[in-house]
Amino acid sequence: MGLKTTDIFKQLQNKNEKLKKLSDSDLKKLQKTLLEMVCDFDKVCTKNQINYHLTGGSCLGAVRHNGFIPWDDDVDIDMPRKDYEKLKKVFKKELGEKYDLQSIDTNPTYDLIVPKMRKKGTIYRTKDDVGNEDAGIAIELCIIENTYNFIIMRWVQGMLSLTFGLINSCRNFYGKRKVFLEMAGEDKKIRRIFKIKISLGFLFAWRTERSWAKTWDKVNKMCKNEKSKLVVVPVGRKHFFGEMYKREDFCEGVRHEFGGQQFLIPKEYDKYLKQMYGDYRKIPAKNERETHTVFELEF
């Protein structure tokens, strides 16, 4: 086990009995709420010709289960940078009555790199929301970025993205160190990893988490070529080089059933899911299933 945050917290969720686990009824209610949110989101995107698609576990759920992965507790959406900019312009008018859009460029106190669409009047507090008062049930909106055709410039962009991504993660650990060490409990291996990330974060504590997130975001969007052959999702679980795709494969979407509705997923979804998960048709063992660390949930 290395410094990869996703893997660390997956292990913690399985080991630490003090962390909240959703009941079956809560999970079903949460999935129902998320499905309603995606329906609202899809209607606005269709009306305003905004491109998006379900990604990650949501795309996998659509293809393998025609809906949510049975134990999944979130919805993941990718959208090109230019479409995200269009969404920002219409969000308040089209969705502002029921939802908030949180991002580092719209909220002065928000410090996460990934924008979120939050449902007003709800609470769904995870490890990412420590210290955040506005932590409603959310859909993550990961941005698809352009990257350079020239391999050297692509490498430079990628290495800068990885560097600032690591700094951002470690700075986040330092800022939330008390909570994260409490979560680690008595697990010596996880505590050691957390302390390494906290120590690295201390070196960058001269800037706020939000400032580092904004710098990372600038690096990610530095390529302005909207016709580049390749695109990337640098904030995805496999980071810059692990989430690099041909534009025509990834940015074009097709409708697929999800929870009795039809939403967009990548046109070449088989190729995408194999890159992300390998043999994605295989159901993982119970201890390998990913869920999120939940501190508080109110509908």
Secondary structure, DSSP 8 states (H G I E B T S, - for coil): --S-HHHHHHHHHHH-TTSB---HHHHHHHHHHHHHHHHHHHHHHHHTT---EE-HHHHHHHHHHSS--TT----EEEEEHHHHHHHHHHHHHHHTTTEEEE-TTT-TT---SS-EEEETT-EEEEGGGTT-S---SEEEEEEEEE--SSHHHHHHHHHHHHHHHHHHHHHHHHHTHHHHHHHHTT-HHHHHHHHHHHHHHHHTTTS-HHHHHHHHHHHHT----TT-SEEE-TTSTTHHHHTEEEHHHHTSEEEEEETTEEEEEETTHHHHHHHHHSSTTS---GGG-----EEEEE-
